[in-house]
Amino acid sequence: MFSYHGRTLSSKQICVCKDMSKTYRGVGTFNAELVCDRRYLTEHAVPPSKTSGGFSLPAANLKENYVKLKKNRLFLHIDGRRTVSAADLSMELSSLLHDLHLSSSSSSSSEKPLPSPSLPPITELLSRLQEKLIGVSTDCEKSSLIGRVERLFQTADPHWLFPANQDNGLAELQDAYSSLVNVLIGCAALPLCEGDCDSLPAAAYQSVPSRAGPVCSTLTALLGTLGNRGRQTSVLLAVAPAVAVFAVTHFQDQAWTSCSSRAAAQSLQEALLRAGGWRDSPHLLMGDRSQGEEGEEGGKNRGILGGILDILHHQLTKDSWQRCEAVKLVFAWTLLQVTRPSLTPHLPHLLPPSLLLNDHYRPENCMLGVRCLHHIVLNTPAADLRQFNRAEVIYQALFKHLYTAETAVIQSVLSCLLDLLLVLEKPPSSLAPSSSRRKPCRHDDVLRLVLRHMETEDKVALRRVYASALPLYIDRMGVAVCRHLRQVERVVVGYLEVRDPPEETSRLKILEVLQRTTRAAWPRMVCHVAVLLRCLLKLLVAVSSDRQLSDSVRQKLMKETSVCLKLLDGCCHGDLQPLLQQVDSSCCSPEVLSCLATVTVTTER
C-alpha cells in the first residue's frame, strides 16, 4: 500500500499531487514499478479526481524502480522492500561521501537534499570507491560496501552519475566505470588452480555464490540506470564486455554457482540486453551487421565480441587457460553464439584457443575443443579456412583423435571431419569419369583408418558410433569406395554376426552401408557376392529365431536384409535366384521363406 496525505491508496494506482513542493513518504511496500517526471505526468496521467485531488497513474504504465520528481529532487523507493524520502537518500549519499572523505561532516548531518554544486565529480567518487573495495579486508565489510554502491546507483541523480556534458572527459568517465566494474567483478573471482592440476574440489568454490549475488545486483542497478541514459552508449560499451563475461561465468550450472547466483547472473544478463537494446545474446555479440560502426545510431547496436575476446585473450594462453575453470566455458559459449559472417574477422583470436582445447588430454576439454572447431568450420568461408593453411592444421589436429578409444570424442571428430574434408578437397563422388587413375585423397585416409579400427573394435558403444558414421562416408566416396571393398566386406560380415540388442543399431546401419556400397560400386560386387550372400542368409535365420527382439526390430532387420539381397541379385544379373530357390524349407522358418520368396518374385518381374 502507498500513503498520500494520510490517505491509503491501493497498488492499482499511485496518486501524485499537483503541488510538487511537498515531500511524500511511502509506508509499507508497493509492488508496482515506475519512473516519472513532470513531462511523463503530463503525457500519461489521468485528470485529477475530486476525491484525491491529484493525478492518477495506472499500474500498467509503471516502468522502473523509482519515482523521480525533478522539481525538488524527490526519490521514492518502491521496490517492494522499503520506501524512503529524499532526505533519507541525501543522508545515505552524504554518509557514503563522508566515509570516502569526499564531503564535510556538516553536509552529512543535513536532512535536506544535497545541491548539485556540493557533490564531487563522479569520476573522483568512482576512484575512491575502487580504492575502498580493494582495501577492504573482510568479506562482511566488502559485502556492506557493495550494497552501498548498489544503493548509490539506484538512488543518485542519473545526471550526476552520467554527465551529459563530458565530451572532453568521456574517456576518463569510461575508464572510471570500467575500473570500478572490474573491481566489483574481482570481489567474486574464482579461485585459481595451481599449475596444470585437475579441477579444484567443489569445496574450493563454496563461498563464490554468496559473493557473486551482491555483485550481480550492483551491476544490474548500474545497467538499469545506464540504460535510461540513451546518450551514454560509450560508457555502456566500455563496461558491457566485462559484465557479459561475469554473467556467463555465473549463470552456468557449475560447481561455483548455486540456484540463487545463477538466477542473479541471468537477471544481470537480461539487464545488459535491455540497457543496450540488444535482442538476444548473438545480437549482443555481433550487433547489427546492417548498421555501421560509427555514429551514435550505429554504436547503440554495436556488438561486444571484440571486447570479450580482449578480456579472454590473456587468460587463454597455453600456460594460463587451465588455471581458471570458467575461462574455457565462457570462451566456448561466446564462440558458439557467433555465426557467419561475423566470425571470420575474429578468426585469429578464436582458432588458437579452440586448438588448445582440442589438444588437451582430458576428454571433456577435447570434446569442447572439437565442438568449437566444428562451429568454426561450419561458419567460416572455405577460402578463409584455406588461407594460411588453417584448414590443414585443423585436419591434422582432428585426425589424430581417430586413434582414441573415447566414444564421445570419436563421434564428434567423425562428424567434424566430414564437413572439414569438403573445405580441403572435392568429394570423390563428385569427380567426373577420367581415363587416368584417381589419386587417393584425405577421404581415403579417413575411411581406411575407420574401417581398420572397426574390424578390431569390441566395445558396443564405439561399434555403434562407427556404424552410424560409416554410411555418410560411403556416400561421400561414391565409386571410389572400390578401393576399400575388401575392408568393407570384412566389416559387414563381422558386424552382422554380432547381436546389438535391443535396437540392433549396429546391424541396421551396416545393412545400410552394404546397400549404399552395392549401389555405388555394383560392377565390382560380383566378386563378393558369395561371402555376402552366406552372411545375409545367416542373419535372416538368426533374426527369425531370436525371441528377445521386438517384432518391429525383427521386421525392420528382415526388410533391410531383403533389400540387400535384391541389390546383390541385380549386380549378378539374376544369378542369385536359382540359389535362393534351393534353400531347404525344412531348415528355415516361414518368415525366412516368405522373405526369400519376396526377393525371388521381385527379381522375376
ChimeraX attribute file (.defattr): number of C-alpha atoms within 10 A of each C-alpha:
attribute: neighborCount
match mode: 1-to-1
recipient: residues
	/A:1	16
	/A:2	21
	/A:3	16
	/A:4	18
	/A:5	10
	/A:6	7
	/A:7	9
	/A:8	13
	/A:9	14
	/A:10	11
	/A:11	14
	/A:12	14
	/A:13	18
	/A:14	23
	/A:15	22
	/A:16	20
	/A:17	18
	/A:18	13
	/A:19	8
	/A:20	15
	/A:21	12
	/A:22	9
	/A:23	16
	/A:24	18
	/A:25	16
	/A:26	18
	/A:27	15
	/A:28	12
	/A:29	16
	/A:30	20
	/A:31	15
	/A:32	21
	/A:33	18
	/A:34	20
	/A:35	16
	/A:36	19
	/A:37	12
	/A:38	14
	/A:39	10
	/A:40	10
	/A:41	17
	/A:42	12
	/A:43	8
	/A:44	14
	/A:45	18
	/A:46	14
	/A:47	13
	/A:48	15
	/A:49	11
	/A:50	7
	/A:51	6
	/A:52	15
	/A:53	13
	/A:54	19
	/A:55	19
	/A:56	20
	/A:57	20
	/A:58	15
	/A:59	15
	/A:60	11
	/A:61	15
	/A:62	17
	/A:63	13
	/A:64	16
	/A:65	22
	/A:66	21
	/A:67	19
	/A:68	20
	/A:69	19
	/A:70	14
	/A:71	10
	/A:72	13
	/A:73	17
	/A:74	26
	/A:75	28
	/A:76	23
	/A:77	25
	/A:78	23
	/A:79	16
	/A:80	14
	/A:81	10
	/A:82	13
	/A:83	19
	/A:84	16
	/A:85	16
	/A:86	24
	/A:87	18
	/A:88	16
	/A:89	23
	/A:90	25
	/A:91	19
	/A:92	18
	/A:93	23
	/A:94	25
	/A:95	20
	/A:96	20
	/A:97	21
	/A:98	16
	/A:99	15
	/A:100	14
	/A:101	12
	/A:102	18
	/A:103	18
	/A:104	14
	/A:105	14
	/A:106	9
	/A:107	18
	/A:108	19
	/A:109	12
	/A:110	13
	/A:111	14
	/A:112	14
	/A:113	19
	/A:114	19
	/A:115	9
	/A:116	10
	/A:117	7
	/A:118	11
	/A:119	15
	/A:120	13
	/A:121	14
	/A:122	16
	/A:123	18
	/A:124	13
	/A:125	19
	/A:126	21
	/A:127	15
	/A:128	18
	/A:129	22
	/A:130	19
	/A:131	14
	/A:132	15
	/A:133	19
	/A:134	14
	/A:135	10
	/A:136	13
	/A:137	10
	/A:138	8
	/A:139	12
	/A:140	10
	/A:141	12
	/A:142	19
	/A:143	19
	/A:144	12
	/A:145	17
	/A:146	22
	/A:147	15
	/A:148	17
	/A:149	21
	/A:150	20
	/A:151	18
	/A:152	19
	/A:153	20
	/A:154	21
	/A:155	22
	/A:156	17
	/A:157	18
	/A:158	15
	/A:159	11
	/A:160	13
	/A:161	19
	/A:162	20
	/A:163	18
	/A:164	13
	/A:165	9
	/A:166	11
	/A:167	10
	/A:168	8
	/A:169	12
	/A:170	17
	/A:171	13
	/A:172	13
	/A:173	24
	/A:174	19
	/A:175	18
	/A:176	20
	/A:177	21
	/A:178	22
	/A:179	17
	/A:180	19
	/A:181	22
	/A:182	15
	/A:183	17
	/A:184	25
	/A:185	20
	/A:186	16
	/A:187	19
	/A:188	20
	/A:189	16
	/A:190	19
	/A:191	14
	/A:192	15
	/A:193	15
	/A:194	13
	/A:195	10
	/A:196	11
	/A:197	9
	/A:198	12
	/A:199	14
	/A:200	16
	/A:201	9
	/A:202	10
	/A:203	9
	/A:204	14
	/A:205	16
	/A:206	14
	/A:207	14
	/A:208	20
	/A:209	21
	/A:210	16
	/A:211	20
	/A:212	28
	/A:213	21
	/A:214	21
	/A:215	27
	/A:216	28
	/A:217	19
	/A:218	23
	/A:219	26
	/A:220	25
	/A:221	22
	/A:222	24
	/A:223	27
	/A:224	20
	/A:225	21
	/A:226	22
	/A:227	20
	/A:228	14
	/A:229	17
	/A:230	13
	/A:231	16
	/A:232	18
	/A:233	19
	/A:234	16
	/A:235	19
	/A:236	24
	/A:237	20
	/A:238	20
	/A:239	24
	/A:240	25
	/A:241	24
	/A:242	20
	/A:243	26
	/A:244	24
	/A:245	23
	/A:246	24
	/A:247	26
	/A:248	21
	/A:249	25
	/A:250	28
	/A:251	22
	/A:252	21
	/A:253	12
	/A:254	15
	/A:255	17
	/A:256	25
	/A:257	23
	/A:258	20
	/A:259	11
	/A:260	14
	/A:261	25
	/A:262	24
	/A:263	17
	/A:264	23
	/A:265	28
	/A:266	18
	/A:267	17
	/A:268	28
	/A:269	26
	/A:270	18
	/A:271	19
	/A:272	29
	/A:273	20
	/A:274	16
	/A:275	23
	/A:276	23
	/A:277	16
	/A:278	21
	/A:279	13
	/A:280	15
	/A:281	18
	/A:282	17
	/A:283	20
	/A:284	24
	/A:285	24
	/A:286	22
	/A:287	25
	/A:288	17
	/A:289	14
	/A:290	7
	/A:291	14
	/A:292	14
	/A:293	16
	/A:294	10
	/A:295	9
	/A:296	15
	/A:297	13
	/A:298	15
	/A:299	18
	/A:300	24
	/A:301	24
	/A:302	24
	/A:303	25
	/A:304	21
	/A:305	23
	/A:306	15
	/A:307	19
	/A:308	20
	/A:309	20
	/A:310	14
	/A:311	13
	/A:312	20
	/A:313	15
	/A:314	11
	/A:315	18
	/A:316	23
	/A:317	13
	/A:318	12
	/A:319	10
	/A:320	16
	/A:321	20
	/A:322	22
	/A:323	21
	/A:324	19
	/A:325	20
	/A:326	20
	/A:327	19
	/A:328	22
	/A:329	17
	/A:330	20
	/A:331	22
	/A:332	19
	/A:333	16
	/A:334	20
	/A:335	23
	/A:336	16
	/A:337	17
	/A:338	22
	/A:339	16
	/A:340	13
	/A:341	12
	/A:342	17
	/A:343	22
	/A:344	18
	/A:345	13
	/A:346	14
	/A:347	14
	/A:348	11
	/A:349	17
	/A:350	21
	/A:351	17
	/A:352	15
	/A:353	24
	/A:354	26
	/A:355	19
	/A:356	17
	/A:357	27
	/A:358	26
	/A:359	19
	/A:360	14
	/A:361	9
	/A:362	11
	/A:363	17
	/A:364	14
	/A:365	19
	/A:366	23
	/A:367	22
	/A:368	20
	/A:369	24
	/A:370	28
	/A:371	22
	/A:372	24
	/A:373	27
	/A:374	22
	/A:375	19
	/A:376	24
	/A:377	21
	/A:378	15
	/A:379	17
	/A:380	18
	/A:381	15
	/A:382	15
	/A:383	11
	/A:384	16
	/A:385	21
	/A:386	14
	/A:387	10
	/A:388	10
	/A:389	11
	/A:390	13
	/A:391	20
	/A:392	17
	/A:393	13
	/A:394	22
	/A:395	17
	/A:396	10
	/A:397	17
	/A:398	24
	/A:399	15
	/A:400	11
	/A:401	19
	/A:402	17
	/A:403	11
	/A:404	10
	/A:405	13
	/A:406	14
	/A:407	17
	/A:408	15
	/A:409	22
	/A:410	22
	/A:411	18
	/A:412	19
	/A:413	23
	/A:414	22
	/A:415	16
	/A:416	22
	/A:417	20
	/A:418	17
	/A:419	13
	/A:420	23
	/A:421	19
	/A:422	14
	/A:423	20
	/A:424	19
	/A:425	11
	/A:426	13
	/A:427	19
	/A:428	21
	/A:429	15
	/A:430	11
	/A:431	13
	/A:432	6
	/A:433	8
	/A:434	7
	/A:435	5
	/A:436	6
	/A:437	7
	/A:438	11
	/A:439	8
	/A:440	11
	/A:441	14
	/A:442	14
	/A:443	22
	/A:444	18
	/A:445	11
	/A:446	18
	/A:447	19
	/A:448	16
	/A:449	13
	/A:450	19
	/A:451	19
	/A:452	15
	/A:453	18
	/A:454	25
	/A:455	17
	/A:456	11
	/A:457	14
	/A:458	10
	/A:459	11
	/A:460	13
	/A:461	14
	/A:462	20
	/A:463	20
	/A:464	21
	/A:465	20
	/A:466	22
	/A:467	25
	/A:468	19
	/A:469	18
	/A:470	21
	/A:471	20
	/A:472	14
	/A:473	20
	/A:474	23
	/A:475	19
	/A:476	20
	/A:477	23
	/A:478	19
	/A:479	21
	/A:480	22
	/A:481	22
	/A:482	17
	/A:483	14
	/A:484	15
	/A:485	17
	/A:486	12
	/A:487	15
	/A:488	25
	/A:489	17
	/A:490	16
	/A:491	21
	/A:492	23
	/A:493	18
	/A:494	16
	/A:495	21
	/A:496	20
	/A:497	14
	/A:498	13
	/A:499	17
	/A:500	17
	/A:501	13
	/A:502	10
	/A:503	14
	/A:504	18
	/A:505	18
	/A:506	24
	/A:507	26
	/A:508	21
	/A:509	23
	/A:510	24
	/A:511	22
	/A:512	21
	/A:513	24
	/A:514	24
	/A:515	20
	/A:516	19
	/A:517	23
	/A:518	21
	/A:519	18
	/A:520	20
	/A:521	18
	/A:522	17
	/A:523	13
	/A:524	14
	/A:525	21
	/A:526	16
	/A:527	11
	/A:528	13
	/A:529	18
	/A:530	12
	/A:531	12
	/A:532	20
	/A:533	18
	/A:534	11
	/A:535	16
	/A:536	21
	/A:537	19
	/A:538	13
	/A:539	21
	/A:540	23
	/A:541	17
	/A:542	14
	/A:543	20
	/A:544	19
	/A:545	14
	/A:546	11
	/A:547	10
	/A:548	10
	/A:549	16
	/A:550	12
	/A:551	11
	/A:552	9
	/A:553	17
	/A:554	19
	/A:555	15
	/A:556	13
	/A:557	20
	/A:558	22
	/A:559	13
	/A:560	17
	/A:561	23
	/A:562	21
	/A:563	18
	/A:564	24
	/A:565	24
	/A:566	20
	/A:567	21
	/A:568	26
	/A:569	21
	/A:570	18
	/A:571	20
	/A:572	16
	/A:573	12
	/A:574	16
	/A:575	12
	/A:576	21
	/A:577	21
	/A:578	10
	/A:579	10
	/A:580	18
	/A:581	13
	/A:582	8
	/A:583	14
	/A:584	9
	/A:585	11
	/A:586	8
	/A:587	10
	/A:588	15
	/A:589	13
	/A:590	12
	/A:591	16
	/A:592	23
	/A:593	20
	/A:594	11
	/A:595	17
	/A:596	23
	/A:597	16
	/A:598	14
	/A:599	21
	/A:600	20
	/A:601	10
	/A:602	10
	/A:603	16
	/A:604	8
	/A:605	5
